[in-house]
C-alpha cells in the first residue's frame, strides 16, 4: 500500500484513514464526510479571495514574490529528493540484476566488453597510422604539415611498452 512513498506521504495517508474511521464510527455517512471536506476547502478559498482583495498592490506583489520563492524552494527540495530516490532505485536494480546472473554470464559479458575495447583500439591505431602516412606524404611534397594533438602524443597500450622505449 505504501510502496515507493516518502515518510511524510505515509503519515498523511495514515492520518486521513484514521480521521475517516473516526468519523465513520461516529455515524457519519461517506457523503457527509466528503461534504464537510468540501465545505472546508470552499471556506479556505473564500478566505484567500477576501484577503487578496483587501491587499494593496504593493502587498499583493510581495505576497506573489513570497509564493514564487516558496514554490521554487519546494521544487528544488523535491527534485533533490527525487534524484536521491532514483539513484537508490537504480542501484537496487543493478544489484538485483547482478545477483541474478550466473558466473558464466558475468564472464561472457566481461569477455565481450574486452573484445569490444580491443576492436575500438585497433580502429584508432589504424586511423593514427593513416594520419601519419598522410603527414609523411605531405612532408615529401614540401607542404607545411598541420599536426593534430592525437598524433603528437602516441598512446601507450599494454604490450606496446617495448615499442615506446625505441
N, C-alpha and C positions, 0 to 999 in steps of 0.2 A: 504494500500500500504506500509506503514512504520511500520507495526506491528512487535514488538519484535526486533527493531533495536536501536542501540545507536544513540545519537545525531550526532556524527561525521559521521556515515554512512548516516544518513538522509540528512545532509548538503552536503555531497559528491554527493549523488543522485540528490539533487535539483540543484547543480551546473552543473552536467552533463546534466540534462534535459534542463536547461536554455541555456547552450552552444549549445546544439543540436538545440533548437528552433531558436536561433540567426542565426546559420549557414543556417538553412532551409529557414528562412525569407530572408537571403541574396542571396538565389537562388542556393545553393549547393545541389547536389543530395546526398542521403544517401551513395552511393558508394564512392563519393568524400570525404565525411566526414570520412568514415572508412579508406580510402587510406591515408588521412592526418594523422590520428592517428597512423596507421601502420608505416608511414614514421618517425614519432616522436619516436616510440618505437625502430625502427631499428637504428636511429641516436644515441639514448641512449646506445644501445647495442654496437655499433661500438666504441663510445667514451670510454665506460668502458673497452672494449677489448684493445684499444690503450693505455689507462692509465695503465692497468695491465701489458702489455708488456714492458712499459717504466720503471717499478719499479725494484729496486734492490731486491735481495732475502730478505734482512732484512726488507725493506719497505713492501714487499709483505706479510711477516709473521706478521708484525704489523697491516697491513690492515685486514688480516684474523682474527686476535685476536679481533680487534675492531668490526668486523662484528659479530663474535660469541657472544661477550658481548652484543651488541645491540639486537641480536636475543633472548638471554637469558632474557634480561630485558622486551622485548615485550611479551614473553611467560609468564613471571611472572605477569606482569600487566594484561594481557588478562585472565589468569586463575583466578586471584583475582576478576576481573570484572565478569567473568562467574559464579564464586561461589556466588557472591552477587546476580546476576540476577536469578540464580537457586533458591536460598533461598527465594527471593521475590516471584517468581512464585509459589513455593510450599506453602508458607504462604497464598498467594491469593487463591490457590485451596482448601486448608484446610478451610479457612474462608467461601468460597463459598459452600463447601460441608456441613459445619456445619449449615450454614444459610438455606440450602435446606432441612435439616432433621426436622422432626416433633418432638414435645416434647416426644411423645410415643417412637419413635425410639431412641432418646437420652437416655431415661430412660432404655429401654431394653438393650442397649449397656453397660450402667453403671452396671446394674444388672448382665449381663453375665460376665463382667470383674471381678466383686466382687466374683462371683461363681468360676470362674477360679482360682482366688487368694486363695480362701478357700481350693479348692481341692489340689492346689500345697502345701499349708501349711500343710494339713493333710498328704500328702505323705512324706514331710520332717520330720514331727513328727514321723511317722511310721518308717522311716529309723533311726532316732535318738534312738527310743526305742529299735529297733532291735540291734543296735550297743551297747547300754547299756547292754542288755541281754547277748550279746556275751562276753563283758568285765567281767561281773559278773561270767559267766560260767568259764572263764579263771582264774579268781581270786580263784575260788573254787578249780580248778585243781592245783593251786600253781604256775602257769606260770606268768612271768612278763607281765604286760599289757602296750601296747602302746596306748596312748590316742591321739585322733585327736583333733584339735583345736575346732572343732564344738562341741564335747562332753564336753569340758572344760567349755564353756560358754553357758548355756542354753538360748534359745531365749525367749524374752518377747513378749507375744502376748496379744491382747485385751481379756479381760475376764479371764486371767490367773494370774492377779496380786495377788490373794489370794494364789495361789499355790507357787508363787515366794517368798512370805513372810515366808512360812513354813520352 
